[in-house]
Amino acid sequence: MNNYLNLLSEFNAIVGTGNVLVDEPMKYHTSFKVGGPVDMLILPHNYEEVQKLIVLCREKDVPYFIMGNGSNLLVKDGGLRGIIIKLTGLNKITVEGTRITAQSGALLSDVSAVALNNNLTGFEFACGIPGCVGGAVAMNAGAYISEIRYVLESALIVDDEGTLKRLGNEQLELDYRNSVVLKRGYTVLESVFLLKSGEYNSIKALIDDLQGRRTDKQPLEYPSAGSTFKRPKGYFAGKLIEDSGLKGVTIGGAQVSIKHSGFIINTGNATAGDIMSLIKYVQNTVQQKHGVELHTEVRIIGEDE
Ligand SMILES: Cc1cc2nc3c(=O)[nH]c(=O)nc-3n(C[C@H](O)[C@H](O)[C@H](O)COP(=O)(O)OP(=O)(O)OC[C@H]3O[C@@H](n4cnc5c(N)ncnc54)[C@H](O)[C@@H]3O)c2cc1C
């Protein structure tokens, strides 16, 4: 049952009719292409709207969750009670000298393209990460040669009381797939990246190289959320999983990718329940065979059916 319909008119008054989706299936908003309905999915278009939504949720005691592109999210089959604020409508990118300011809903691939076109180097690592800026800052996303923490100068955030703050790199406590944003439940509105002047052809060559490595090694033809597990200290999750004989293991429509054991993929008709069962099976098997605990990198939300 949807518990928040009585607030529909107040949410509509903030973001405008058409930007509040009721009982919205989350399979349409996540790269795994699974997930039950959220009570309301709300699509703001400016910072003031985001602030107002957060304040209203706090006043009315409505649980809210912030999302970007849903590329690191597993929503369970019973969906989520409360609201999801999806920030993909805030996607402006501006350049001033060697600084790029990007709103949270801007795609990393777009920021990377803007950097290339302005002969700025340092953002190439993020070109193939299929998320938005806010999600990447929250997760301190990284790949191959760099991480968000090495290029982020500051971020404008809203805390859970609706107060705006600009936090510098140190204050953001960027760590391996973690940050103060996740720890304190902040919402990132925009981020400033400090890059270096570079040369178009070498930036382009690096982007092509990194994209090529991804296409060769990752099962990009299937829905997934990228690496399912964090890298345990001293190991690689994918290698541990492969050495445990789990490559290709399937539960329902969820499979440990044959191309890259670190990825659980949706072969077409997976439920979130299949993916959850496979995650647990992999964790248990790796624990038994290698004595190593695997923790999910993928953020899991919602309730079982
Ligand atoms: C094929 C594939 C390859 C991938 N490769 C990589 C990789 O190489 N490196 C890597 O690090 N990740 C990788 N990922 C995972 C994912 O793309 C990144 O974690 C990305 O940064 C998530 O961004 P998003 O906008 O999709 O976030 P979402 O999935 O929408 O959210 C992820 C988390 O961030 C929080 N969040 C999102 N936006 C905000 C915001 N504005 N303010 C506060 N919190 C927010 C959410 O609450 C949630 O906890 C990959 C995923 C896929 C599907």
The ligand as an SDF file (V2000), in Angstrom:
LIG
                    3D

 53 58  0  0  0  0  0  0  0  0999 V2000
   28.8450   -1.7580  -16.4250 C   0  0  0  0  0  0  0  0  0  0  0  0
   29.2210   -0.9980  -15.1690 C   0  0  0  0  0  0  0  0  0  0  0  0
   30.5380   -0.6550  -14.9450 C   0  0  0  0  0  0  0  0  0  0  0  0
   30.8960    0.0380  -13.7880 C   0  0  0  0  0  0  0  0  0  0  0  0
   32.2040    0.3780  -13.5920 N   0  0  0  0  0  0  0  0  0  0  0  0
   32.5620    1.0520  -12.4860 C   0  0  0  0  0  0  0  0  0  0  0  0
   33.9240    1.4300  -12.2750 C   0  0  0  0  0  0  0  0  0  0  0  0
   34.8000    1.1730  -13.0780 O   0  0  0  0  0  0  0  0  0  0  0  0
   34.2250    2.1050  -11.1330 N   0  0  0  0  0  0  0  0  0  0  0  0
   33.2760    2.4270  -10.2110 C   0  0  0  0  0  0  0  0  0  0  0  0
   33.6200    3.0650   -9.1880 O   0  0  0  0  0  0  0  0  0  0  0  0
   31.9790    2.0920  -10.3860 N   0  0  0  0  0  0  0  0  0  0  0  0
   31.6050    1.4270  -11.4950 C   0  0  0  0  0  0  0  0  0  0  0  0
   30.2890    1.0870  -11.6850 N   0  0  0  0  0  0  0  0  0  0  0  0
   29.2920    1.3970  -10.6440 C   0  0  0  0  0  0  0  0  0  0  0  0
   28.6030    2.7640  -10.7960 C   0  0  0  0  0  0  0  0  0  0  0  0
   28.5370    3.1590  -12.1620 O   0  0  0  0  0  0  0  0  0  0  0  0
   29.3080    3.8410   -9.9850 C   0  0  0  0  0  0  0  0  0  0  0  0
   29.3150    3.5430   -8.6020 O   0  0  0  0  0  0  0  0  0  0  0  0
   28.6320    5.2170  -10.1860 C   0  0  0  0  0  0  0  0  0  0  0  0
   29.4450    6.1950   -9.6350 O   0  0  0  0  0  0  0  0  0  0  0  0
   27.2380    5.2860   -9.5430 C   0  0  0  0  0  0  0  0  0  0  0  0
   26.6270    6.4650   -9.9950 O   0  0  0  0  0  0  0  0  0  0  0  0
   25.0360    6.5340  -10.1660 P   0  0  0  0  0  0  0  0  0  0  0  0
   24.6990    7.9180  -10.5530 O   0  0  0  0  0  0  0  0  0  0  0  0
   24.5580    5.4700  -11.0700 O   0  0  0  0  0  0  0  0  0  0  0  0
   24.6000    6.2540   -8.6590 O   0  0  0  0  0  0  0  0  0  0  0  0
   23.3190    5.4530   -8.1360 P   0  0  0  0  0  0  0  0  0  0  0  0
   23.4530    4.0050   -8.5080 O   0  0  0  0  0  0  0  0  0  0  0  0
   22.0860    6.1280   -8.5380 O   0  0  0  0  0  0  0  0  0  0  0  0
   23.5510    5.5830   -6.5600 O   0  0  0  0  0  0  0  0  0  0  0  0
   24.6710    4.9610   -5.9520 C   0  0  0  0  0  0  0  0  0  0  0  0
   24.8270    5.4940   -4.5180 C   0  0  0  0  0  0  0  0  0  0  0  0
   25.1480    6.8770   -4.5720 O   0  0  0  0  0  0  0  0  0  0  0  0
   24.1690    7.6440   -3.8580 C   0  0  0  0  0  0  0  0  0  0  0  0
   23.9490    8.8780   -4.6200 N   0  0  0  0  0  0  0  0  0  0  0  0
   23.6790    9.0060   -5.9430 C   0  0  0  0  0  0  0  0  0  0  0  0
   23.5950   10.3020   -6.2750 N   0  0  0  0  0  0  0  0  0  0  0  0
   23.7750   11.0030   -5.1360 C   0  0  0  0  0  0  0  0  0  0  0  0
   23.7890   12.3880   -4.8230 C   0  0  0  0  0  0  0  0  0  0  0  0
   23.6070   13.3310   -5.7500 N   0  0  0  0  0  0  0  0  0  0  0  0
   24.0000   12.7530   -3.5350 N   0  0  0  0  0  0  0  0  0  0  0  0
   24.1870   11.8240   -2.5720 C   0  0  0  0  0  0  0  0  0  0  0  0
   24.2060   10.4880   -2.8050 N   0  0  0  0  0  0  0  0  0  0  0  0
   24.0020   10.0920   -4.0780 C   0  0  0  0  0  0  0  0  0  0  0  0
   22.9250    6.7890   -3.8060 C   0  0  0  0  0  0  0  0  0  0  0  0
   22.1240    7.1380   -2.6800 O   0  0  0  0  0  0  0  0  0  0  0  0
   23.5370    5.3880   -3.6820 C   0  0  0  0  0  0  0  0  0  0  0  0
   23.8890    5.1290   -2.3420 O   0  0  0  0  0  0  0  0  0  0  0  0
   29.9050    0.3940  -12.8360 C   0  0  0  0  0  0  0  0  0  0  0  0
   28.5530    0.0540  -13.0770 C   0  0  0  0  0  0  0  0  0  0  0  0
   28.2190   -0.6360  -14.2350 C   0  0  0  0  0  0  0  0  0  0  0  0
   26.7760   -0.9690  -14.4940 C   0  0  0  0  0  0  0  0  0  0  0  0
  1  2  1  0
  2  3  1  0
  2 52  2  0
  3  4  2  0
  4  5  1  0
  4 50  1  0
  5  6  2  0
  6  7  1  0
  6 13  1  0
  7  8  2  0
  7  9  1  0
  9 10  1  0
 10 11  2  0
 10 12  1  0
 12 13  2  0
 13 14  1  0
 14 15  1  0
 14 50  1  0
 15 16  1  0
 16 17  1  0
 16 18  1  0
 18 19  1  0
 18 20  1  0
 20 21  1  0
 20 22  1  0
 22 23  1  0
 23 24  1  0
 24 25  2  0
 24 26  1  0
 24 27  1  0
 27 28  1  0
 28 29  2  0
 28 30  1  0
 28 31  1  0
 31 32  1  0
 32 33  1  0
 33 34  1  0
 33 48  1  0
 34 35  1  0
 35 36  1  0
 35 46  1  0
 36 37  1  0
 36 45  1  0
 37 38  2  0
 38 39  1  0
 39 40  1  0
 39 45  2  0
 40 41  1  0
 40 42  2  0
 42 43  1  0
 43 44  2  0
 44 45  1  0
 46 47  1  0
 46 48  1  0
 48 49  1  0
 50 51  2  0
 51 52  1  0
 52 53  1  0
M  END
$$$$
